[in-house]
């Protein structure tokens, strides 16, 4: 952050014009009357302009500014923290500097007016509560100085622009359930994994980074080389979370919108299964199609959150089209969790077709009528439950842990 980017010196045209007019009037009257006081006023006004320019320029020279930003990844509910430090390398003080690290993060306030003693520094901490997901800019740090008359304003910028990615919040869903997929044969769906599981599948040569608890000592003794065990995943189904981001089906604005509730539900459902060591993938279609292939573990949760942090409900593709176009990904070993605020039954045919092929599905309906738009999902709820598809309804202001439970969301299905 020490690198200086650019400086600019601007004038307050209104104030400068007033000064010039006063100077001209004082000079004209002084010469016309010979009154000594007006001559002195003319001299003072004449000197004020270059002195003001020097003060504004000098006050931002010999400075070093650094902003230490503590993170580039965080989550709604946490704080973004930075430490701003300004150093004066000159033998005179720097007076009334306005220092700001601008950002488009909601609620970010970093502006401060400081006086920096000679050859000293000042620093302070800025904590910004993170209230909304998204990708935000930070910097460069801006230092503004003005003269006592307000004639000139000099701006210097230090450092570069950085970004912080804010993940959506996630909620515990202790009672959320989706129907398990049908697995006709375990062996067919076992997959190799770098995790240690109860399912050892074979041995291979040791590679740097392998944990010592994976060493197969009998094979090592027999071959004379370090050998490690390999493992397979349990034959559990893939979970696909499909978030509908078609523009026309969404309602509300900001945090109180079907878009935000849908993102929170998708993130929470993904975590619900990932902490159970299930394989979870995500599909969304907003500005573009985004697919996170099914995987397990903490890194997969990070990939899911990074994807959901920036998606927007600006898509043009109906949910039914997405289900048809991506159906090749959904085999009999797949469970779908569809999150949508659509009350149009046009996509119902697509999901019914998938369930007839053995794909299992659950649906979370975000009620658009509770956000001031659209119609009630009551009819859609009836059609889905009649098709033995477990369905939850989430309304504005609902507690997600309660709404996404059999008692709160009224999910119904037959095994």
HELIX and SHEET records of a PDB file:
HELIX    1   1 UNK A   13  UNK A   33  1                                  21    
HELIX    2   2 UNK A   36  UNK A   58  1                                  23    
HELIX    3   3 UNK A  187  UNK A  189  5                                   3    
HELIX    4   4 UNK A  212  UNK A  214  5                                   3    
HELIX    5   5 UNK A  217  UNK A  223  1                                   7    
HELIX    6   6 UNK A  247  UNK A  249  5                                   3    
HELIX    7   7 UNK A  258  UNK A  274  1                                  17    
HELIX    8   8 UNK A  298  UNK A  308  1                                  11    
HELIX    9   9 UNK A  319  UNK A  325  1                                   7    
HELIX   10  10 UNK A  327  UNK A  329  5                                   3    
HELIX   11  11 UNK A  345  UNK A  347  5                                   3    
HELIX   12  12 UNK A  348  UNK A  356  1                                   9    
HELIX   13  13 UNK A  368  UNK A  371  5                                   4    
HELIX   14  14 UNK A  378  UNK A  386  1                                   9    
HELIX   15  15 UNK A  400  UNK A  403  1                                   4    
HELIX   16  16 UNK A  406  UNK A  409  1                                   4    
SHEET    1   A 5 UNK A   4  UNK A  11  0                                        
SHEET    2   A 5 UNK A 152  UNK A 158 -1                                        
SHEET    3   A 5 UNK A 134  UNK A 146 -1                                        
SHEET    4   A 5 UNK A  94  UNK A 103 -1                                        
SHEET    5   A 5 UNK A 112  UNK A 116 -1                                        
SHEET    1   B 5 UNK A   4  UNK A  11  0                                        
SHEET    2   B 5 UNK A 152  UNK A 158 -1                                        
SHEET    3   B 5 UNK A 134  UNK A 146 -1                                        
SHEET    4   B 5 UNK A 162  UNK A 167 -1                                        
SHEET    5   B 5 UNK A  73  UNK A  75  1                                        
SHEET    1   C 3 UNK A  63  UNK A  69  0                                        
SHEET    2   C 3 UNK A  79  UNK A  88 -1                                        
SHEET    3   C 3 UNK A 121  UNK A 129 -1                                        
SHEET    1   D 3 UNK A 192  UNK A 193  0                                        
SHEET    2   D 3 UNK A 227  UNK A 232 -1                                        
SHEET    3   D 3 UNK A 199  UNK A 205 -1                                        
SHEET    1   E 6 UNK A 289  UNK A 295  0                                        
SHEET    2   E 6 UNK A 279  UNK A 285 -1                                        
SHEET    3   E 6 UNK A 238  UNK A 243  1                                        
SHEET    4   E 6 UNK A 334  UNK A 340  1                                        
SHEET    5   E 6 UNK A 360  UNK A 366  1                                        
SHEET    6   E 6 UNK A 390  UNK A 394  1                                        
SHEET    1   F 2 UNK A 252  UNK A 253  0                                        
SHEET    2   F 2 UNK A 256  UNK A 257 -1                                        
END                                                                             
